[in-house]
Amino acid sequence: MNYGMIVYILGTILKAEAILMSLPALVAFLCGEGDLMPLLTAILIASGAGLLFTLKKPKNTVIYAREGFVVTALSWVVMSLVGALPFVFAGAIPGYIDAVFETVSGFTTTGASILTDVEGMSRGLLFWRSFTHWVGGMGVLVFLLAIVPLSGGRSVHIMRAESPGPVVGKLVPKVRDTAMILYGIYITMTVVLIGLLLLGGMPLYDSAVHAFGTAGTGGFGIWGDSIAHYDSAYIDVVLSIGMVLFGVNFNIYYLLLMGKLRSILRSEELRWYLGIIAGATLLIAWNTLPQWGGMLRSLRYAFFQVSSIITTTGFATADFNLWPELSRMLLMVLMLVGACAGSTGGGMKVSRLIIMLKSAKREISRMLHPRSVYTLQFEGKPLEDQTIHNVFTYFFILVFLIIASVLLVSLDNMDFDSTFSAVMACINNIGPGLGVVGPMGGYATLSPLSKLVLILDMLLGRLEIFPMLMLFAPSVWIGKRRKG
Amino acid sequence: MKIVIVGDGKVGQALTGRLAEEGHDVVVIDSSPKALRTSVEVHDVMGVSGNGASYAVQKEAGVEEADLLIAATSGDELNLLCCMVAKKLGARHTIARVRNPDYADQLVLMKEELGLSMTINPELAAAREIARMLRFPSALKLDSFARGQVELVEIKVKADSPLLGQALYSLSSRLGIRILICAVRRGEDVYIPTGDFVLREGDKISITASPDQLDSLFRKLGIYRHKIHRVMVVGGGRIAYYLAKQLLKLGMFVKIIEQDAARCEQLSETLPKAHIILGDGTERELLEEEGIADMDALVAVTGMDEENIIISMYAGTLGLAKVVTKINRMSFQEILDGAGIESVITPKGITVNQIVRYVRAMENSQGSNVETLHRIVGGRVEALEFNVAGNCQGELTGIPLKDLRTRKNLLIACIIRGRQIIYPGGNDTIEEGDNVIVVTTEHQLQDLSDILERP
């Protein structure tokens, strides 16, 4: 292990976080609600620690896959631990575990909250809380790769560890350029969304905060009743479409920029993703029709909720906890599916679902025709067995983790709906679940143990399990120290 | 620059690394996803899997906007096809590896008809390098600048050397020879020495000098070796063929040992003047029987690194004037120093250097150009020859060198003005039209103006 390099990258992350925190500090200064000091203190701590860690640049800057995974996982942990400080200093969230839960939920773009009174929080802190979504959505390390050259060619390991999806490729030959393009698209889309929300009569502050929540597919809002507060069809539709677009693989937008329309139309994942959204929306609209008393109204609420759940955002315009059972279960299923690979969304990802379905089909066909040769194709390219294997392993570990977490959380003695959906909502980075943790409820009442389990689940979910799991593998840590 | 490399083999991989390191946008095409994976993980490049000669694959790799396509697959014909397709798609330049001796005579035709910018033949290049080494047996390594007017050699400082224990600035006057020591390797470290540097035993030093000055230096140092007349070549591959052809032309006696009967036949057909021996070159008895002890030089160019090393070590114990070892795997070079193997040649490294030189020249279509580039001291130091064009006037030209704020670890080794060679002191100046040789540990020098310390 190249410990020197790991510490160095962690230090760089802390410095970056300090810089990112100055934006909410600016907002706090402008709003003048007395939350400037806590933010400034946190910035001071982050930059101080960051400078200390980066004092000595290691001679050996080579990092292998192993260091890439470890550094990614540790970065997210460290970032969350420091990001929680402003909430504690301001006294807005007195318990440190609660504050960390809130921050992890922010960075992992989950949107699960332990706050009981969101509206009582000061604007600077609320801004930071939503800004973590935006930062975590595309990934801090990807951001770093765009601005500082970390370690030459091997930085692809870091990008791969942080970006979601079974196959992570680059758009252009250089990692740095790829990261810049991704962030360029991300920032542009966010700005456009803020503009559209402003047109709908939302104040600037609200627009920015909700655009961050949407862009990162996070779901933190500033009102107790989430988006329902505005009760505007325009805002609902803009946000629904916004969420769907941020759940699309960003490579698609790059292809769009390059004018390669045909390859976009050929994208299997995109077609499936849109198909699933359309199907689920129609089913839920039909199922909840009696409640709204009009097809258009019903479609509006169904579409919003479906896009909010499948992209793992977690905004709400209605308390879907009160919807008929079929709709509730459909939403549960969508939680597991998640958005597209290479997007800011969480969950298992549509592409993994497609790969598993295709592989299952092949197994069945093999049983019928034992001599048949059958190569799996995805996005017009043959799938390597390694990828398929990886997808199934991922799925198995995901299920295993869900079961283990459900058992641990069940110590809290909540009903099945709440226990199960709390775990699902956290590990898939969605936010609201059903029952106690439903869209109008929260995670405040859970025990500290459950919160810790869910914190871990959120991190596991955001980094797609393996990087986090590797922190616990002894072989990662055992071995001679390489000269740093 | 946007560069597409077809073929992710030995040369492809080394090229990928070097070009990516120099900051180019590199896309690699190979039919094996496995080979690509290593490249993509280690270097900051993109991989495209598929047949590099196919239109669709080249399009996917973005050959249309590429500045350069390098075809380095194992097949000559495939390489040529790759270049033709790329040219049609709109690549600005193409380089093909063509190594079959049968095509060697039609290279000019191919360049013109197929629009190739350059063809490379690693074995031929390696053979040329070896031939040069044999002509200058005293040096470990030899490179030349300004069409042979200036030589760059690497030698080892022995225990009784007159170079020892003196600061460098006094060396020239004491020995009465105009030389310049431009790089010193001491163990793991590499220095670009200043005037007060003192050499120690075991240092490997790189020296620039004109050929005749070099000759007298070798005499003074007592390491002068007589001209080589008899050469034994172990291994009868392509390098051996090209090498023998050149050595025979120089009038040397060449004996080739090769263990494949058919290949021996072939060699004796194409090289009627050479002595071809059928047998295993790793057998000590055979080597002795064929009179290895009477040879002036031995060149080990079998396909196996290990065999080459063992044969060379054995030849080293016999006190031959020159032993040249071909090694394909470059990563173990520093171990060989300890094993008594001195002159090492890697065809891959030579090819890569050639292409990098071409790429740099392409990049500087204006300003001062890199004319030649040599990587010395195990690739850690670069010696570059620039031509001073008109447009860097004022910044560099006409200013005494002592007033130029050059970068650290950089030395202006030589200024060539017409037929005159200047080993510059502080009062010398660089003028338009000069050729300037710069030695540096920085690897990203693109232009002569890069030697200045940037604020």
Chai-1 contact restraints between the chains, C-beta under 6 A:
chainA,res_idxA,chainB,res_idxB,connection_type,confidence,min_distance_angstrom,max_distance_angstrom,comment,restraint_id
A,G153,B,V42,contact,1.0,0.0,6.0,A-B,restraint_1
A,G153,B,H43,contact,1.0,0.0,6.0,A-B,restraint_2
A,G153,B,D44,contact,1.0,0.0,6.0,A-B,restraint_3
A,K170,B,M46,contact,1.0,0.0,6.0,A-B,restraint_4
A,P173,B,D25,contact,1.0,0.0,6.0,A-B,restraint_5
A,P173,B,V26,contact,1.0,0.0,6.0,A-B,restraint_6
A,P173,B,V27,contact,1.0,0.0,6.0,A-B,restraint_7
A,P173,B,V45,contact,1.0,0.0,6.0,A-B,restraint_8
A,P173,B,M46,contact,1.0,0.0,6.0,A-B,restraint_9
A,K174,B,D44,contact,1.0,0.0,6.0,A-B,restraint_10
A,V175,B,D44,contact,1.0,0.0,6.0,A-B,restraint_11
